[in-house]
Each structure stands twice: as C-alpha cells, then as structure tokens.
Amino acid sequence: MAKVYIALIHHPVYNKKKDIVSTCITGVDLHDIARSALTFGVRKYFVVNPMPAQLKFADRIISCWKKEESFTHNWTRAEAFRLVELAENLDEVLGKLKNPIVVATSAQPRGRVKFKKVRALIKKSRRPVLILFGTGWGMADKLFLKVDYTLEPVNGISTYNHLSVRSAVAIILDRLLGG
Amino acid sequence: MAKVYIALIHHPVYNKKKDIVSTCITGVDLHDIARSALTFGVRKYFVVNPMPAQLKFADRIISCWKKEESFTHNWTRAEAFRLVELAENLDEVLGKLKNPIVVATSAQPRGRVKFKKVRALIKKSRRPVLILFGTGWGMADKLFLKVDYTLEPVNGISTYNHLSVRSAVAIILDRLLGG
C-alpha cells in the first residue's frame, strides 16, 4: 500500500471573483485536518502558504502542540499535530517526496477520476501518493498541470456542493482509506 | 426514504474527567455542520444547549446569516444556515419530530450497529430518522436510554480515533446518505 500524504494549498487559489490570492491558515484547519490525517494513517499533512507571517503564525501553533506538556494537556491533539509540516509552495512539498503520484481534489466537476480507482491505486502503488486540497474558491488552474489525477467531486444528495474543506478532507480520506 | 435530521448535543456530555458538563457552541460547528447537512439532504440541524447565554450567542450568528444581504455576501453559507434550529434539550427536539427513529453516534466502541444497516433503514423507513452527535468527551450515558440504535464508531486505519465532531459528522452523513 502506498504511503499517503496530504497538502492543504493556500496559494495559488481563487477568490470568488476568480482573482488569484493567498488564503489564510486557520487554527481549526490545522486541528481538524491533522486529526483526520492521523485517523486514516496519512504520513504527513503539509500546510502550504508562501507568506512569511502566515508561516510564522502556523509554526507558533504547531510548536506549542509539539511540546511535552501539551501531551499531558490534550494528547489527542498533540499526537495529531506531529503530522503537520509547513511548506512555502507545492514544489517544496514535491521535493520532499520520492516521485509521488499527485491527486488533486476539487468541488468543481473538472475531476472525473472515480474514488474507487484512486482507492485501488493507493492499495497497489509502491510510489507515495500526495493528495491536494484547495482553499478559497479552489486551486488555480496552473496547479493542475502538476497533477496526475483529479478526483471526482464529493456529491451528496442535493445539488449543493459547498462543504467546508475540513469536512471534504474527512470524507475523501474516509472514501480512499477508510474501512 | 426517511427524512433525516441531525442534532449536535452540548448537554449532557462528559468532560475528560467524566464529569457531566455543557460544552460551548462554536461558530465553526454551526458553519461546517450546516454545510454538511445541506450537502446530504438533511432536513434540519438542531443545535442543543440548555444555557440561555449560549442560545443567545448562537441565535445572533444564525439570524445574521438568515438576512437577505447575507445571501449576497456568501449565499453558500446563508443557504446552509437555513437548516439550523436551536433547542434547549433533546426532549424538545424529539417533540418537534413525528415519532422519530433515534440513532446515536459515538467514538467509543459502545455502538455496534453497522453503517450498512442504518443506511438501509433510512432508505426504507417512513418514520423520520434523527442522528445524534455528541461534543466534549461524548454524550452522557442517560441520553442513550432515549436512543433506538447506536452506530459503530468511525474507524480509520490507525487505532487513533479522535476526529473532530465536524469531521465525524461529515463522514457519517456521507456513509449513510452519500452516493
């Protein structure tokens, strides 16, 4: 089975006017997604943002939860935070992994690769698999040039398709790695 | 197919010392879970908390997002907030529904009913189905006396089983109602 990694992309992403922007790292994204990552055996959760002030902010939170006393206070959170690693851009993440298969996710219908197919790929592959999650109104088109597969969107019952990224990550990891 | 409702329970729940407490309503719980609820066709998302100050706080957020101008600003959030309804306790929620089947969720292994079974139940039942989600360190034992079924926990790959409630709700709704 492949080693699975995830990356939360804050730039380049779109805002609602389709401008390319950087979105902000939030404490709740660090927290929730780290817990989902650990639950589903993900090896590392990369948080990608080019802005020094943002990286400093995130590093402060992460470092706090990696201290010994944090384990005493809330081991479930501290344990999850061990998976979190910061990066300035996607190329930096790709450089840390050995020839990964890159799978993008999207709420838009641009992705056509079935969950079933990626689940099987993860099961058989010897190469690591890196799954990308966008923030804002989605990853910029140019990022998709670095991607091997784009997953179909998570569809529910209604036509409404605007899950929070935290919820989308949880569902996607469950569909790809859950029992 | 049954009409499905969900309730986020803030009291009575346990803290980490097993005391019975009330936990606080958070904006991100209102936001994320409302989006998940709307994605999966849930009819109402009840937020259950007995404390007047907490209900007032939540009502202020909900009311804001139900105003016309909110739809212009962020329709995806405003649309989701339409599903949110406050209640002081579980009995109040049960009183609003017509003889619901009550399904509890738990991160503890107390639940043994398979997801497959509850999914089939929802498909066939004419009675509404109410799914309960706890906060803190889980719903108090006495609440389970009002419950018809307790779902098996969401298990990932590792033995770690400490998803945020937002992530757990997303996964469970997907497993029960997703395509």
Interface residues (C-beta under 8 A of the other chain):
Chain A: V28 H31 D32 R35 S36 L38 T39 F40 G41 T76 R77 E79 A80 V154 N155 G156 I157 S158 Y160 N161 H162 L163 S164 R166 S167 A168 V169 A170 I171 L173 D174 R175 L177 G178 G179
Chain B: V28 H31 D32 R35 S36 L38 T39 F40 G41 T76 R77 E79 A80 V154 N155 G156 I157 S158 Y160 N161 H162 L163 S164 R166 S167 A168 V169 A170 I171 L173 D174 R175 L177 G178 G179
